[in-house]
Amino acid sequence: MSTTIKKVAIAGAAGDLGKVVFARLVSSGLFELRVLRRIGSKSTYPEGTDVVDVDFDSVDSLKAALVGQDAVISTVGYTGHHTQVALIEAAAAAGVGRIIPSEFGANQDMPATRQLPVFMEKTKVHEQLIKTAETTGLTYTLMYNNSFLDWGLERDFILPVVDGKRVIIDGGDLPFSATTLSSVADAVVGVLTHPEETKNRSVRYHDLITTQNQILAILKKVAPTRSWEVMHAKLDDLTAAADARLAKGLYDVETFAPYLARATFDPACGGKFDTNDNELLGVKGLSEEDVTQIAAKIFN
């Protein structure tokens, strides 16, 4: 692989994370971008964007779109994770030097995380990446940021809502890493501009380490007239209920959310990054005041 990555393809550029990553890649001015868009998609991009419509289930279609690219980034959502198997095969066949799969979350270097049912497809991707890197010129970087901060607040993930109450897990003092979408995008640029240092390994980055109780205190401060009544729950009880739903063949958010909560909060899953690659990747981090401003924009 060339020591400089210039031509970059991105899949999933219209999603919540993808559009932020795409915008950051554009604003950096460092790359020639190509968007891989699903055939039939109505997603639009700025005039002049190189957009190639592909069949994400077809290795041949993906390969044709990836010829000449130095790197490919996948920011596809959960329902598209299975398509990355074909993307890996196509990237290797097209001579792409680096792939960044759609990780952008939990620390999957930890066995306790990998065994969670919600990460089954990601585990398959990991296994194929390692196997492919051993026999081809394709290299990879796995990017872990644990919980999304701004997105997680907007979507009631960090502090879930049940019957109008915020769910506090195992007392609310479990520390976890959290990262804004914009910092994830900064980290993507950091990987692409440091290909040797990030070759065939995982990187960890975050904006801060916090807790549910610390976030709740900030929310009470920025939106004091809102109701912040809480209910307490045990992580073991939540995942036991998820196990029961899974056994019934119920594959939905209610089933999978507790597994994501375990990956985020359970110390065994490594969601608190005691060491990180922030400096290498150019992730500056956030202060409590920064988080307060983010929360104010969301809840006011």
N, C-alpha and C positions, 0 to 999 in steps of 0.2 A: 504494500500500500504506500502511496505517496505520503511524504511527511507533512504535506499540506492538503487539507480538505477544502475544496472549492465548490464542487458541484454536489448539491444535496437535494435528495428527494424526500418528501414528507407525506406520510399517509395519515389520514384522520385530521387534516388541517382545519376542518370546519367544526370540530368539537370544542367543548369548554376549555380544555387544555390546549388542544391543537391550534386554535386560533391565536392564543397568546404566544405559543412557541413560534408559529409562523410569522407573526408580527415582529417578534424579537429578532428572528433570523433576517427578516427584511431590513429592519432598522439598523442592524449591525453593519450592513454594507459589505460583509465579508464573503457572501456566498451567492452562487447562481442557483436559484431554487426551482424545483419542479414539484408540482402538486400531483399526487396520485389520487384521482377522484373515482369513486365507485361509479360504474356504468349505470346510468339512470338517475344519478344524484342531481339535485337542483342547486347544489351549493355554488355560490359565485365568489369570485376573487377579484382583486384590483386589476384594472386594465393592464395588459402586458404580462400578466402572470403566465408562466409556462404550466399549463394544465393538461394532464394526460388521463383520459378515461380508461380505467382498467377493470378487469374481472378479478377480484381479490381471491377467488377460488381457483384461478388458473395460473399455474407457474409460467406458462408460455406468455400470457398477457403481461404478467408482472415483469418477466425477464426483458421483454421488448422495451418496456418503459424505463428499465433500470440500466440498460447498456450506457456506458459512458459516465455514470454517476460515481462519485467518490464515496458517498455515504447515503444511507437511508435511515430515516427516523420514523418510528411508528408511534402515534399518539391515539390509536384507535381505542374505543371504549370496551367495556367488559364483553359485550356481545360480539365484538370483532376480534377478540384475542385468538380464537382458533385459526383465523386467516394468516396469522404470523408464521405458521409452519410453512405455508406456500411461499410467503415473502422471504423467508430465510433461504429456502432452496433456490428461489429465483435470483436473489441477490448474489449468492455464491456463483451461480451459473453465468451471471452477467458480468462478473469480475468486480463487483462492488467491494470496497476495502473495509468499510465499517458499517455496522448496523446497531442502532439503538432501539431495542424493542420497547413496547409499551409496558414499562414497569411503573415508574413514577408513583411509588407508594411504599408498601410495607417492606421490611428488611427480610428478603427471601433467602439470605445467606443462612438464616436460622432454621434449623430443622422443625422447630415448633410452629413456625410460620408456614413452611412448605406443606405441612401435613393438613392444613386447614382446607376444607372442601372448596372454598371460594377461589383458591389459587391453583386448582387442578390444571387448567389450561396454561397458566404461566409456568408451571413446573415442566410441562411438556416442551414449552418454548425453550426453557433453560437447557434441558437435556439435549435438544436438537442443536442449540447454539454451540454448546461445548463440543459435540460430536462433529459439527460442520467445521468449526475453527481448527480442529485437529487435522482435517484432510483437505482443506481448501485455503484460499488466501483471504477469506472473510474473517474479520475480527469483530468484536462486540464490546459494548459497554452497558452494564446494568445500572440504572439510575434509581436510587432509593431516596425518597424525601419524607417517608412516613406519611403523616396526615397533611392534607391540604388545609391551610389555615383559612383564607378568605372564602374559598369554595365550601369548606367544611362548616363555616359559620352560616353562610347563605342557605345551605341545604340541611341545616339542623343535624349534621353528622357529629360534630364534636360534642354538642349538647343535644342529644336526641329529645324529641318531644313525644310524650305519651299522655293522652287525655289532658292536654294543655300544660303539662308539667315537664320540666327539664330533668332528664334522667342522669343521675350521678352514679358512676360505676365504682364499686369497691371503695367508697368513701371520697372519691374525687381528688385524691392527692397523688395518684400515679403519674409520674413525670413522663412526657412523651415529646418527641420532636414534631414540629409543625412548620410548614413551608407555604408561602404564597405561590400562586400560579406564575407570577412574574419572576420570582426567584428560581422556580423550576426552569423557566425559559432561559434565564441567565446561565444556569448550570449546563443546559444543553449547548449553548455557545461555548462555554468553558470546556466541555468535552471535545467538541469539534476542533477547537483551537489547541488542544493538547492531546493529540491522537496517541502518541507514544506512552505518555504517562497514564492514560486511561485504557490502554489496550487489554482486552480479554480479562476484565475484572469489574467488580462492582464499585460504585462511588456512593458516598453518603453525604448529604448536605441538608441543611435546614436553616430556617430563620431564627428559631429559638427553641428552647426546651421550656415547656409550660405544663400546667395541670388543668383539669376541668374546673377546679375551684378558683384558680387564678383567672381563667377566662370568664367564669361566671361573675366574679367581682368586677371585672372590667365592664361587662354588659350591664350590670346594675348601675354602674357609674354613668355610662353614656346614655342609658335609657331608663331612668329611674321611675318613670310612670308606667312602665310595662310590668306585667306580672312575671316574676321569676321564681315562682313556687317550684320546688323540686320534689322528686321521688327518688329513693335509693334502690339500687339493684346490684346484685352480685353477678360478676362476669360468668362464673360457673353456671349460674341459673339461666342466664341468657343463652349461652351456647348449648346448654342441655336442651332447652326448648327448640333451638335451631336444629339440633340433631334429630329431634322427634319430627319436626316438619320435613326435614330432608328424607327421613325414612318413609314418609308418606308420599314422597315424590313431589313435594311442593318446592319449586325452584323459583323463588321470587325475592324481593328486597327484604321482606320480613324474615325470610330464612337466612339470607346471606349477611345481613347487616351485623348480627352479633359476632360472626367470624371476623369481619373487618374491625370491629371494636376490640376483639382479642388481639389481633395483629397490631393494633395501635397502642393499647394500654398495657397488655400483659408483659411484664419484664422478660419473660422467657422468649418472647418474640422479637426482642431487640429494637423496639420502637423508640427508645431513648438513645440517641447517638452520642456516646461519650467521646468518640473521636469522629472527625468528619473531614471532608475534602473541600470545605468552603473556600479556603485560600486559593487552592489550585484552580477552582472553577469560577472564582470571582463572585461568590455569593456573600453579600455584605452582612446579612442578618438584620434583625429588627429589635428595637427597644420596646419596653412596655408602652411608651408613649406612641410609638408607631402602631402597635397593635390596637391601642385605644382609638386612634384615628381611623383605622380600618373598620373597627367595630361600629364607630359612630356613623360612618357612611352606609353601613348595612342596616343598622337598626333605627336610624333616625330619618 
